[in-house]
């Protein structure tokens, strides 16, 4: 990449001493996309305000859930793609897949007091996973409040 662009797109994260392992730290990957797009971009600012860069990374989950949760996911997950397995049991197994921009929207909408407890629990688990892979900054504009049910509510 450096030979083609004539510059190192990891320069910003290197300057902030942020380690880069795209498999484990998706936030750093987003920062390198920011540097690709704009010379000398601030890697932290790119993660906080990633704009369309979240469209360039997709993620999926294998989920086992109740029929009620399946129905809710069908109606509340917007642009995410769902694939269900016909199992003949009381619960469903799904693959849910989408880009980070769509996941971010689902999490913001699902981690609020107007969502059902099932949706809050699901979105809280996804949010915590996103934190673990370096994506906590994409929710920078939101404060987090823990409910009595141990779910997270996001608010501006």
N, C-alpha and C positions, 0 to 999 in steps of 0.2 A: 504494500500500500504506500509506504514512504517513497518508493521509487516512482510510483505513478503520480502522486500528489506533490512530491518535492518537499514534504514535511511530515513530521511524526504526529499522528492524530491522538496519540496517548500523552502528548506533551503536557496538557493541562492536568491530567490526573497524576502524572509523574511529578509535576511541580508542587502538588499538594500532598505528596507522599502517600497517595492512595494506591493500594495494590490492585493489580488488574488480573482478574481471572474471570472471563466472561461467563463461564459455566456456573460460578458461585456468586459473582457480584454483577448482577444485571445493571445496577445503577452506574457502574463504571463503563459498561458497554454503552449506555445511553449518553454518558459524557463524551465518549469517543465519537459518537455520531454527531454530537454538537460541535466538536472540533473539526470534523469532516465538513460540516456545513458552513461553519464560520471560524475563521482563523483567530486564535487566541481567545476562544470562549472560556468562560469560567466554569469548570466542571461541576461545582456545587450549584451554581445558578441554573445550569442546564438541567440538572436533576430536579430542581424545585419547579422550574417552568419549562417542561420538555416540549410543549406544543405537539406538533405532528410526529416527533421522534418516537413516541410510544407506539406508533403504528408499525414500526420496523422490528418489533420483537413480539413473537407469539408464544403463548404458554397454554398448556392444557392440564386437566386433572381427571383422574378416574375417581368417580364419586359413587358411593353406595348410599341410597337414601330411601325414605318412605315415599309412598305414592303421593302423599300430600306435598312433600317437598319437591318431588318431580314436577307436579303441576305448577307449583309456584315458580320453580326455575324456568319452566317453559314460558311463563308469562312475564317474568321480571328481569330476565337477563339480556334483553335487547339484542344486540348484534352478535352475541356469543353463539357459537355453533354447539348444538347438543346432539349426541348420538346415544340412543338407549339400546340396551341389550334385552332381547325378549327371553326372560328366564322362567316365567311361570310361578314366581314366588311373590310374597307380599311386598318385598322391597324391590327397588330398581337399581340398576347399575348403569351409570352414564359416563360418557366422555364429554367434557365441557372444554371448549377450545376457543381462543380468541386472541386478539392483539392486546397489548398493555393499555392502550387508550380505552378500549371497550371494557376491560376488566376494571380499570380505575373508575369508570362511570358506574358500573354495577356495584362496586364496593361502596362508593359514596352514597348511592341511592339505597343500598341495603343496610348500611350502618347508620340508620336514622330511626327516630322514634315512631315514624309512620309505617315502618316495615314490620312484618310479622316476626315473632321470636325465631321461627325457623330460618327466615332470611337473614336476620341479624346474626345468628349463630354461624351460618354458612359464610357470610361475608367477613365476619370476624376472623374465622380460620384462614380464609384466603388473605386477608390483610396481614395477619401475623406471618404467614408464609412469605408474602412480598417483603416484609421487613427483614426476614432472615436472608433474603437473596439481594439485599442492598437497595431496595426500592422504597424505603421509608420516606425519602425526600419528595417523592411525587405526590405525597399527601401533606406537604409542608403548610399549605394554607388552612389546614383543618386541625382543630384541637380534638383530643380524644378523651372521652369520658367512659369510665367503666360502669356498667349497670349492675344492679343486684343479681342479674342472671349471668354475670361475667362476660357479657358481650360488650363490644366497643361501639359507641355512638360518635360519629364525626360531626363537627359543627364548625362553621366559619366564625 
